[in-house]
Amino acid sequence: MEEDSKEKTEPKPKKVKPKPKKEKRKGAPDWLIWGLSVMALSFALTVLFSFVTEISITEKSPIWVCVIVLLVLLVLNIGCDVLANAIISCTPDAFYAMASNKIKGAKRSVTFCRNASKLGSIFADVIGDICGIVSGAAGAALAVIVAVNGGSTKQIIASIVVSAIIGALTVGGKALFKHFAIKYSHGIVFGFARFTTFFVKEK
């Protein structure tokens, strides 16, 4: 009887109500922010490259100036493609020991590898494509300069030849250096990361 009375008098444990979860503030999705950022960067770089090209290449410009501008755009296009392929194919494991030994450029190399998709998109898609577009416009201007006194037929031939040369050098250069970009990806990424430390110090 005493046991039964104790059981009756024992207070029941209170149920703990779960705390209501705080609603997270909904902002713009990451993909939208990234896409808009890439659009803004593409617009700014296109304006910059086009402005420099328009100033450098005019009807009165000598042919060697046009050729130098085209070569710079071509090298930049291929170089950015090499960087993009190297960063995408590189793994950060090789840089951890270097970063622990505080070797200059190692921490930034790890950061590059962790953000490979975004950096690859910036170098290959943004800068590379812009260089291709601007070099096409510069090539058309060069064709006009070459055929300025030759009539419409000569201008058409010059335009086709210049466009073919630019296309062959761009596509062929990317295909040629892609193998080296993948094979020597760690060295390329580390060299580029070390180069950037001269302008922005590592944290």
URPE-V356021 format. One record per backbone hydrogen bond with DSSP energy under -0.5 kcal/mol. NH is the residue of the N-H (numbers start at 1). CO is the residue of the C=O. If there is no record, write none. Layout:
BEGIN
NH | CO
NH | CO
END
This chain:
BEGIN
5 | 1
6 | 2
7 | 3
8 | 4
9 | 5
10 | 6
17 | 15
27 | 25
33 | 29
34 | 30
35 | 31
36 | 32
37 | 33
38 | 34
39 | 35
40 | 36
41 | 37
42 | 38
43 | 39
44 | 40
45 | 41
46 | 42
47 | 43
48 | 44
49 | 45
50 | 46
51 | 47
52 | 48
53 | 49
54 | 50
55 | 51
56 | 52
57 | 53
58 | 56
61 | 58
65 | 62
66 | 62
67 | 63
68 | 64
69 | 65
70 | 66
71 | 67
72 | 68
73 | 69
74 | 70
75 | 71
76 | 72
77 | 73
78 | 74
79 | 75
80 | 76
81 | 77
82 | 78
83 | 79
84 | 80
85 | 81
86 | 82
87 | 83
88 | 84
89 | 85
90 | 86
94 | 91
95 | 92
96 | 92
96 | 93
97 | 93
99 | 95
100 | 96
101 | 97
102 | 99
103 | 98
106 | 103
109 | 105
110 | 106
111 | 107
112 | 108
113 | 109
114 | 110
115 | 111
116 | 113
119 | 115
120 | 116
121 | 117
122 | 118
123 | 119
124 | 120
125 | 120
125 | 121
126 | 121
127 | 122
128 | 123
129 | 125
130 | 126
131 | 127
132 | 128
133 | 129
134 | 130
135 | 131
136 | 132
137 | 133
138 | 134
139 | 135
140 | 136
141 | 137
142 | 138
143 | 139
144 | 140
145 | 141
146 | 142
147 | 143
148 | 145
150 | 147
154 | 150
155 | 151
156 | 152
157 | 153
158 | 154
159 | 155
160 | 156
161 | 157
162 | 158
163 | 159
164 | 160
165 | 161
166 | 162
167 | 163
168 | 164
169 | 165
170 | 166
171 | 167
172 | 168
173 | 169
174 | 170
175 | 171
176 | 172
177 | 173
178 | 174
179 | 175
181 | 177
182 | 178
183 | 179
184 | 180
185 | 182
188 | 184
189 | 185
190 | 186
191 | 187
192 | 188
193 | 189
194 | 190
195 | 191
196 | 192
197 | 193
198 | 195
199 | 196
200 | 196
END
